[in-house]
Amino acid sequence: MRIDLHTHTLLSDGELLPIELARRADVIGIGGIAFTDHVSLSTIDRVIEETARDCQLAGSWEIETVLGVEVTHVPVDRIDDLVSRARKLGAELIVVHGESLVEPTEPGTNLAAVKNPEVDILAHPGFITIQEAQLAKDNGITLEISSRRGHCLTNGHVVLVAREVGAKTVVNTDAHTDTDLISEERARQVAKGAGMSEDEVKRAVIDNPKEILRRIRSR
């Protein structure tokens, strides 16, 4: 079943409680969901603590939940500090908000993220460079192919660059409410629309998310 490793709740700029989003995802057949609310020093402690409670509560259902964060609009020279703090506070999955075309992310964010092996996913990385993608591969960081409006504009570029260096990719929704969640078939369409082959689609939609989840559980 499909796993979505990038979502938001009302603990940042989403619309639902983590437990509400988990329930809706479970009902429509999503097998796993990561809550990755936006964090900085102002919110990181509270968001991780509160998300953890709903992850535990959702254990009564079949869906697997992941306690994550998205380090967002943090000055480049402080990204490592936030990533380290998130891990110490118990974050299982660390996403960094990449240099999307539709937000004023500080230049250099992609590079700072892919240099840090503690980062799991670089979200919507915009016009990521070959050198940055190579670092992502070397450090075990997966590049996101996004179904979200705006962030998806550079999906094709991300696929080409990832393919050139052999970096791994994953299709995520960046969902802010339940209607943003997508089926496996829709995720495959997003991947195909970005120019992926059938084998690449399978890896980005099924294999790589499962591998990330296995890695999380083995830590």
BAVO-504302 format. One line per field, with one value per residue: residue number from 1; residue in one letter; y, x, z of N, C-alpha, C in turn. Coordinates in steps of 0.02 Angstrom, whole numbers, m for minus. Each point is the difference from the previous one (the first is absolute). Example, Ala and Ser with C-alpha at 12.3 -4.5 7.8 and 13.67 -1.06 7.14 Angstrom:
kemar	1|2
nuse	A|S
n_Y	m284|53
n_X	660|m18
n_Z	390|m36
ca_Y	59|59
ca_X	m45|42
ca_Z	0|3
c_Y	60|55
c_X	45|m39
c_Z	0|37
***
This chain:
kemar	1|2|3|4|5|6|7|8|9|10|11|12|13|14|15|16|17|18|19|20|21|22|23|24|25|26|27|28|29|30|31|32|33|34|35|36|37|38|39|40|41|42|43|44|45|46|47|48|49|50|51|52|53|54|55|56|57|58|59|60|61|62|63|64|65|66|67|68|69|70|71|72|73|74|75|76|77|78|79|80|81|82|83|84|85|86|87|88|89|90|91|92|93|94|95|96|97|98|99|100|101|102|103|104|105|106|107|108|109|110|111|112|113|114|115|116|117|118|119|120|121|122|123|124|125|126|127|128|129|130|131|132|133|134|135|136|137|138|139|140|141|142|143|144|145|146|147|148|149|150|151|152|153|154|155|156|157|158|159|160|161|162|163|164|165|166|167|168|169|170|171|172|173|174|175|176|177|178|179|180|181|182|183|184|185|186|187|188|189|190|191|192|193|194|195|196|197|198|199|200|201|202|203|204|205|206|207|208|209|210|211|212|213|214|215|216|217|218|219
nuse	M|R|I|D|L|H|T|H|T|L|L|S|D|G|E|L|L|P|I|E|L|A|R|R|A|D|V|I|G|I|G|G|I|A|F|T|D|H|V|S|L|S|T|I|D|R|V|I|E|E|T|A|R|D|C|Q|L|A|G|S|W|E|I|E|T|V|L|G|V|E|V|T|H|V|P|V|D|R|I|D|D|L|V|S|R|A|R|K|L|G|A|E|L|I|V|V|H|G|E|S|L|V|E|P|T|E|P|G|T|N|L|A|A|V|K|N|P|E|V|D|I|L|A|H|P|G|F|I|T|I|Q|E|A|Q|L|A|K|D|N|G|I|T|L|E|I|S|S|R|R|G|H|C|L|T|N|G|H|V|V|L|V|A|R|E|V|G|A|K|T|V|V|N|T|D|A|H|T|D|T|D|L|I|S|E|E|R|A|R|Q|V|A|K|G|A|G|M|S|E|D|E|V|K|R|A|V|I|D|N|P|K|E|I|L|R|R|I|R|S|R
n_Y	m61|54|31|46|25|37|15|41|20|8|m45|6|m12|m60|m41|m58|m27|m18|m10|60|26|m30|18|59|1|m23|39|41|m37|57|m32|59|39|47|20|49|22|60|1|40|42|37|m54|m13|25|50|13|m14|34|47|m1|m9|41|35|m3|9|50|18|m23|23|36|m19|64|4|29|56|8|52|36|60|0|58|30|m45|50|4|48|m7|m21|m7|59|20|m26|21|58|m1|m24|45|38|m42|47|m39|51|19|46|22|58|m30|15|m10|m1|m27|m7|50|m63|5|32|m60|3|m10|40|43|m12|m1|47|m2|m53|45|35|m12|56|19|38|m12|m31|15|49|m57|8|m16|50|36|m21|10|57|12|m23|35|45|m37|58|m7|8|51|m39|61|m20|41|37|22|m39|m22|66|m19|m37|21|60|m8|m26|48|44|m23|m6|60|11|m24|61|m17|m17|42|m27|63|10|4|m49|45|m45|m33|53|15|m47|m42|m33|m65|m8|45|m31|m55|31|22|m61|m29|46|m21|m50|m31|m48|m56|m18|60|m6|m63|18|52|m41|m56|m15|61|14|m62|14|61|m28|m47|50|33|m56|0|65
n_X	42|m29|60|m26|58|m52|m21|m52|1|m51|47|m9|3|m10|m49|33|m26|58|m36|m25|59|23|m55|2|64|m13|m52|43|29|20|55|27|8|39|m3|5|m26|m11|66|8|45|m45|1|62|10|m43|20|62|m5|m35|41|49|m40|m11|66|8|m44|30|39|m59|23|m16|m15|58|12|26|38|m18|45|m19|66|m29|27|45|34|32|29|m66|0|66|m4|m45|37|55|m30|m23|58|30|m48|25|16|m45|m32|55|m44|35|m28|m2|40|m62|m27|m47|59|10|11|39|32|17|m67|m8|52|m23|m58|23|31|m62|37|m13|3|m65|m36|19|m46|m41|55|m53|40|m5|62|39|39|m55|m22|62|1|m60|21|56|m46|m26|m1|m65|m6|m38|m46|m23|m56|32|m54|34|4|m52|8|43|m55|m11|19|m36|m46|11|4|m53|m28|25|m15|m61|m22|m22|m60|m46|m58|m8|m48|38|m40|m49|m35|m54|m28|56|m23|45|m32|13|m58|m25|30|m22|m58|8|21|m50|m39|41|m21|m26|46|m25|62|12|m57|12|61|m22|m46|34|53|12|m66|m7|50|m26|m59|28|32|m58|m33|54|m15
n_Z	0|m22|2|38|m19|m18|61|3|62|42|12|m67|m65|28|m16|7|54|25|54|m16|m14|55|32|m28|14|61|3|m31|48|28|m14|m16|53|m25|62|m45|56|m26|8|52|25|m32|m39|m11|61|m7|m62|17|56|m31|m52|43|33|m56|m11|65|m1|m57|48|17|m51|m62|m10|m32|58|m25|53|m37|m33|m18|m2|17|m53|14|29|m56|36|5|m63|4|30|m46|m48|31|10|m61|m18|37|m28|m45|m43|m28|m28|m33|m15|m51|11|m60|m51|20|m62|39|30|43|m14|53|m50|m19|6|m66|m9|44|m29|m62|34|26|18|47|m57|m1|m5|m61|29|m52|m26|m38|m19|33|21|m50|20|8|m58|m21|35|m27|m57|4|21|m49|m34|9|m65|16|m25|m9|31|41|m10|m50|52|m35|m5|46|5|m62|22|55|m39|m44|49|32|m59|m13|64|m12|11|60|m22|23|m15|18|46|56|20|m6|m34|18|m28|33|40|m25|m47|2|m31|42|49|m28|m5|63|16|m34|28|48|m40|52|m4|m24|m10|m26|m32|m11|m15|m36|m24|m11|m37|m23|m2|m24|m41|m11|m6|m36|m32|m1|m15|m38|6
ca_Y	61|63|35|72|21|73|29|53|1|67|18|53|35|m44|13|m52|m30|m59|m59|5|m15|m71|m36|7|m37|m71|m19|m3|m53|16|m46|35|73|38|68|38|70|50|18|39|1|24|m50|m69|m41|m12|m40|m70|m29|m9|m48|m66|m25|m26|m59|m55|m13|m30|m69|m44|m14|m36|46|12|71|18|65|36|73|33|60|45|70|10|25|m55|m18|m30|m61|m57|5|m21|m71|m36|7|m41|m70|m10|3|m60|m2|m60|18|71|28|70|38|19|64|2|63|40|29|35|m38|29|m37|m38|m47|m67|m23|m14|m60|m62|m13|m27|m68|m8|17|m57|20|70|12|46|34|51|m13|m30|m9|m66|m8|m10|m66|m49|0|m34|m72|m21|3|m38|46|m11|61|m4|18|25|7|63|55|46|m38|m51|30|m22|m73|m28|15|m41|m68|m3|7|m60|m56|6|m20|m59|17|m28|47|m23|41|21|48|64|11|45|m24|m67|0|1|m68|m30|m72|m26|13|71|10|m26|50|56|m22|m5|68|29|m30|m62|m64|m43|m23|58|12|m49|15|62|m4|m58|m28|46|16|m58|m4|53|m22|m53|31|35|m48|m36|45
ca_X	m42|37|25|10|50|3|m67|m4|m61|m10|57|33|m48|m52|m69|m26|44|34|m43|m52|31|15|m62|m23|47|m12|m64|6|46|71|30|44|0|46|m18|62|m18|53|28|61|13|m60|m53|23|m12|m72|m26|21|m33|m72|m8|14|m59|m48|29|m13|m71|m18|21|m59|m23|48|48|62|14|70|11|50|m2|29|39|m27|21|52|61|42|52|m30|m37|28|m21|m70|m2|25|m49|m58|17|6|m67|m38|m25|21|11|16|m7|20|m37|46|m4|m57|m7|m57|11|64|49|66|48|48|m36|9|68|7|m39|28|64|m12|m28|m57|m60|m27|m30|1|m65|m7|65|6|52|57|57|30|44|m43|m31|52|8|m58|12|56|m19|m61|m57|m46|m27|m72|m43|m58|m64|m31|1|56|60|8|22|67|6|36|71|24|7|58|62|5|17|70|48|m24|m31|m67|m56|m61|m59|m36|m53|2|m71|m19|m65|m12|m13|64|26|m12|3|61|m6|15|72|34|m10|45|68|3|m3|66|45|30|m15|m41|42|11|m64|m8|47|m18|m67|m7|60|40|m34|5|69|8|m37|40|59|m23|m16|60|45
ca_Z	0|m6|59|m12|48|8|11|51|41|29|42|m37|m44|m24|22|44|50|m26|5|m51|m65|1|m10|m69|m43|11|m31|m73|m19|4|49|47|m7|43|17|m6|6|m3|65|11|72|36|6|m8|59|7|m55|7|58|m12|m53|28|36|m48|m31|46|m1|m63|0|4|m68|m41|m31|36|4|10|31|m38|m3|m59|19|m51|0|52|m31|m24|48|60|m17|36|70|5|m15|58|55|m17|13|72|29|m17|m68|m37|m70|m7|m67|m5|m50|m52|m34|m46|m37|22|66|3|38|m5|m42|39|42|m27|12|72|17|m28|33|67|m4|45|m38|m36|m63|m20|m30|m57|m2|m52|m50|33|m46|m3|57|59|m6|14|72|27|m9|43|70|12|4|m55|m30|m5|m57|37|m34|22|m49|8|14|m52|m63|m19|7|m56|10|55|m26|m45|39|42|m45|m23|52|35|64|9|1|31|m14|60|m15|37|14|54|23|m25|m72|m35|m3|m65|m6|m33|m71|m12|11|m60|m53|14|m18|m73|m27|9|m48|25|m31|43|56|44|33|54|55|33|30|44|30|40|63|45|24|50|60|31|30|60|53|22|37
c_Y	63|29|73|28|76|28|51|m2|71|19|47|33|m47|14|m49|m18|m60|m62|1|m17|m74|m41|3|m37|m75|m23|m6|m48|17|m40|33|74|31|70|41|75|46|16|47|m1|19|m55|m72|m45|m19|m46|m73|m33|m15|m50|m71|m30|m30|m59|m62|m20|m37|m73|m50|m19|m34|45|8|75|12|70|36|75|22|64|50|72|16|27|m58|m22|m29|m65|m60|m1|m26|m74|m40|3|m44|m73|m13|0|m59|m3|m62|15|75|20|72|32|26|65|1|68|46|26|31|m36|28|m41|m34|m51|m72|m29|m17|m64|m63|m16|m36|m69|m13|18|m61|19|74|12|51|43|48|m19|m24|m14|m73|m14|m13|m69|m55|m5|m36|m75|m25|m5|m35|42|m8|67|m9|21|16|2|67|54|48|m37|m50|27|m25|m76|m30|12|m45|m72|m7|1|m62|m60|2|m25|m62|15|m28|56|m32|48|13|52|70|20|47|m15|m67|m2|7|m69|m32|m76|m20|14|73|15|m25|49|60|m17|m6|69|36|m32|m65|m60|m42|m24|57|16|m47|16|62|m3|m55|m17|48|23|m57|m6|53|m21|m55|29|37|m49|m37|43|m14
c_X	43|18|13|45|8|m72|3|m68|m9|53|48|m52|m50|m67|m25|51|37|m45|m56|27|17|m63|m24|46|m12|m62|5|55|73|31|44|0|48|m27|64|m16|60|25|60|11|m61|m50|24|m15|m74|m27|18|m36|m74|m13|10|m60|m51|27|m13|m74|m22|22|m57|m26|54|54|61|16|73|3|57|m6|23|34|m10|24|45|62|48|51|m28|m39|26|m22|m71|m8|23|m49|m62|14|4|m68|m44|m29|28|19|13|m1|25|m37|49|m16|m53|m4|m52|6|69|51|70|45|53|m32|8|68|10|m36|35|69|m8|m32|m58|m66|m22|m25|11|m63|5|62|10|53|64|55|23|43|m40|m33|51|12|m59|8|52|m21|m67|m63|m42|m29|m75|m27|m68|m63|m32|8|56|65|15|30|68|9|41|75|30|11|62|65|11|22|74|50|m21|m28|m70|m52|m60|m57|m37|m53|11|m71|m9|m70|m13|m12|64|32|m18|8|67|m2|15|74|40|m8|46|71|8|1|66|52|32|m20|m42|40|12|m63|m8|46|m21|m65|m4|65|37|m36|4|70|13|m33|39|60|m18|m10|61|48|m4
c_Z	0|67|m19|54|6|5|56|36|28|52|m37|m46|m33|32|53|54|m30|2|m52|m70|m6|m14|m72|m49|6|m37|m76|m23|m3|56|51|m14|49|11|3|2|m2|71|m8|75|40|15|6|60|5|m55|7|58|m14|m56|26|34|m49|m39|43|m2|m63|m5|6|m70|m40|m29|45|m2|17|28|m37|8|m69|24|m56|10|59|m35|m16|52|65|m15|38|74|9|m14|60|58|m13|16|75|35|m20|m70|m36|m72|m3|m73|3|m58|m52|m35|m55|m34|31|71|3|44|m12|m46|44|46|m25|17|73|19|m23|27|66|m4|47|m34|m40|m70|m11|m40|m57|m10|m58|m52|33|m51|0|61|64|m1|15|75|34|m5|49|73|15|7|m63|m24|m14|m68|30|m43|15|m53|15|11|m55|m65|m23|7|m56|5|55|m24|m44|39|43|m42|m19|51|38|69|4|4|34|m17|65|m19|29|18|59|26|m34|m75|m42|m6|m67|2|m30|m75|m17|10|m60|m59|9|m22|m75|m32|6|m45|22|m43|49|60|50|39|59|58|39|39|53|37|46|64|50|29|54|66|36|36|64|57|25|41|75
***
